[in-house]
């Protein structure tokens, strides 16, 4: 694998440029997260009940862990393990409910960012390079238009997939059936906390972890030829379902395990191991069975050796 490419889905010419581009307000994106956040802030405290808050916690855990972390990120984007189609569909559906994007849109955003960060330089939007409030506005309310960016091409398996195409077209509408169910079960308090608060906290939290994970924090690994390095955000390990071990992820992007040591909590990896014990996950990729990466260095060693890779199994 060419480690300078985000994935086989990114098709970049020699002239492709990750630096030159402009940031534009995205009305649909902005209104979506804006309405969810304002409803949460101003209506949420008024209608809060123990049941509604419990629903918020439970649905947030399921959608972030099984959905975004395992289904969208580790399975669909990185193909870090294999599983039955029905399980993949279920997890990706939960990931769609997080409220960030449809599956194809999320894949494109992720792969473009990975491609750009592995180049010597990239636009501040793609590196979380601006101060926190500017980055908040850009990431949650705007879109980047590169002057000469790469093309994004889905693999044939996904190009022909009608389920994912449907989820991509209707990802915002997927909240509606659950809103109806929550209203019938617990009234408006369940709708506000089970839909608006969950989406607002999940999307904002995802951005916030990404902001800090690309700016400062612990590093065990260093990518010599990458303009942007990943950093771990240990305090967010549990709430991010293991996604905040971002330095590990930059080092071994294809690994199904992100918390590479026993003292690095990784709920997403725990779920994958549970799938494996039930016979529902196989061909699991780990640092020990990924292709060698010449540009990878340990922060504690001058070069990466087989022993250093084995130490993070």
N, C-alpha and C positions, 0 to 999 in steps of 0.2 A: 504493500500500500504506500502511496505517496503521502507522507505525513504533512506536506505543505497544502494539501487539499482538505477541505472540511469533510468531504465525502465524495463518493462517485456521483452524487447528484449535482454537484457544482461543476459547471463547465466554464472554465476561464481561459480566455485567450492570453497571449503574451502581453497584450496592451491593457488588459483588465486592471482597473485602478480602484483600490480600496480607500483612497484618501479623498478624492475630489467628489463632492456632492453637497446637496442642500437639504436642510431639515424643514419639513412643511407640517403645518397643523393637519391632523387627520380627523375630520368631523365625526365620523362613525365611531372610531376608536375612542375619541375623547368623550363623546356623549355617553357611550356605554359605561366606561369606568367612572365618569363623573357622576352620572345618575346613581350608580350603585354605591359610590362613596358618600355622596350627600344624603341619600336615604339612610344609610347606616349611621352616619354621624348625628343626624337631626331627628330621625324617627326611631332608630334602634333603641336608645335609652328609654324612650317613652313606652314602648310596647314590650320591653324585655321581660321574660318570664324564665324560671329555671328550665322548663321544658324547651323553650326556644333556644336558649343558650346551649343546652345539651345537644340539641339538634345541630346547631352551628359547629360545635366541636366534633361531633361524630361524622358529619358529612364532609367537613374540611379534611379530616384525617383520611377518609376513604378516597376522596377525589385527588388529594395531593399524593398520597402514597401509592395506592394501586393504580390511580389514573395518570397523573403527570409524571411522577418519578419512574415508576415501573413500566407503565403502558406506553406513554408518549416518548419519554426520553430514552430509557434503557432498551426497550424493545423496538419501537417504531423507528426512532432516529438512529440509534447506534447498532441495532441488531446484535445486542450483547448476549442474548440467549434466544432459544427457540421454544415455542409453546404451541398448543393446539390453536387453530384459528379462532374458535369461539372464545377462548380466554384472551387472546390478543384483542379481539373486537370489544369485549367487555371492559378491559382495562383502558383501551383508547377512548371508549365512550365516557368512562369516568373522567379521563383526562380532558375531554372536551368540556365536561361540566365545570371544570375549574374556571372557565370563562376567559382564557387568554386568547384563544384562537381556535380555528378548526385544525385538524391534523396536518393537512398540507401546508397551511399558512405557518403553523408552528415549526414544521420541518424546514421550510424555506428561511424563516427568520434565524433559526438556530444554525443551519449550515452556512448561511451567508456570514454570520458573526464569527463562526469558527474559521472559515476561510480567511476572513479579514484579519483576525487576531494572530494568525500564523504567518502573516506577511510582516516584513520589517516595519511598516507603518500602516495605520488605518485611521479612518475618520473618528473624531471624538465620540460620535454617537455609538459607534461599534465597539469602543474600548471603555465606555463609561468614563470618559475623560474630563467631563465638566463638573463643576461643583454640584453638590447633592440636589439642590432645588432645580437647577437647570436640567440636570440629568433626569430628575423626576418628571418634569414637564415633557422633555423630549421622548422618553421611553414610554410613558403612559398616554400621551396625548398627541404625539407626532409620528411621522414616518420619515425615513431617510431615502432620498433619491440620488443614487450614485450616478455620476455622469457617464461612466463606462464600467458598469459592474458586470459580474459574471452571469451566466444563464443558470437557471435551476431546472433540472430535469428529473422527474420521478422515474424510479425503476419500473420495468414493465408490470411487475406484480401489483404495484400500487396504481399505476395508470389505469388498469382495468378494474379496479376495485370499486364497485358501486356503493358499498356501505360507507367507505371513507369519503367518496365524492359527495354522498348525501350529507354526511356529518360536516363536511367543509362548507356546503351551501347553507346549512341550517344551524350552525354552532350556537348562535345567540338564542335561537328559538328552542333549543334543547332544554332551556331552563323552564319553559312554560308548563309542560306536563307536571314537573315536580312542584312548581308553584301552586298548581291546582290541587295536587295531593296534599301539600303542606297546609294550604288554606282549609281544606276539608278536615284535616286532622287537628289543627291548632289555631286556625284563624290567621289574621294578618301578622301577628308576632312571629309565627313560624315562617311565613313568607319572607319577612324582612331579615330574620336571622338565618334562615336556611338557604336563602338565595342571595340577597343583596350583601349582607355582611360577609358571607362565605366568599363570594366572588371578589368583593372589594379587598378583603384581607389577603386572600390568596394571590391575587394579581399584584397588589402593592408589595406584599412580602416577597414575592418572586423577584420583582425589580430590586428591592432593597438588598437582598442577599447578593444578587448579581452585581450591584453597585460596589459593595465592599469587597466582593470576591475578585474584583479586577483592579483594586487600588492598593490595598495593604492587608497584611496578615501573615500568618505562618506559611512557610514554604518548605517542603521536603524535596521538591524537584524543580529543575530549571530547564527551559527549552531554549537552546542556544540561538536558533534562527528565528524565534518568534518575537514580534514587536510587543505583544501583550502577554504577561504572565498571569497565571491563576493563583489565587491565595485561598487558604482555608479560612472559614469563618466558624470556629468551633462552637461558639455560643448558639448558633442556629442549627446545629446538627439534627436535633430531634424534630424541631418544627418544620425543617425543610425536607424531612424524610431522608437525610443523608446527602442531599444535593449540595450542601455547603462545604463539603470536602472538595473544593473546586481546584485546588492545586493538584490533588491526586487525579482529578478528572482531566485536567490539561495534560498531565503526564501520560495517562493511560485512558484515552477517550473511549476506547472500545470495551473497557472493563465493566462487567455487570456489578462489580463491587466498588463503591466509591470510598467508604470508610475502610482503608486498607489495613488498619491495625485494630487490635481488640479494644483499645481505648478510644476508638473513633466510631461512635454510634451511627448505624446506617439502617434505619427501618426498611428502606426499599430493598436492600440486600437480604434482610431477614425474611421479607415476603417472598423473594425469589427462591431462597433456600427452602422455604415451606412449600412452594410450588414444586421444587425438585423432589422433595421427600414424598410428595403425593403423585409423582410421575408426570407432572404437568410442565416441567421445564427441563431442558437438556441443552447440550452443546453450549454450556455457559462459558463465556470468555472472561479470563482473569489476566492480570499482568504477566503471569508465568506462561501463558499460551498465546499471547499476542505477538505479532511480528516485532523484531528488534527495531529500535528507533535510535539512529545514530546521533541525533541532536539532543537526546535526553541526558541530563546530568543530575546526579544527586546533589542536593545542597550541602551535603556533608562529605561528599567524596569527589575527587577530580574527574572520575569517569564512572559510568554505570557498568557494573559487572553482573554476571549471572547470579552471584550471591546476593547482590542488592535487590535484584528483581524477586528472587525467591523469598527475601525477607518480608515482602509485603503481600504474600499470598494470604 
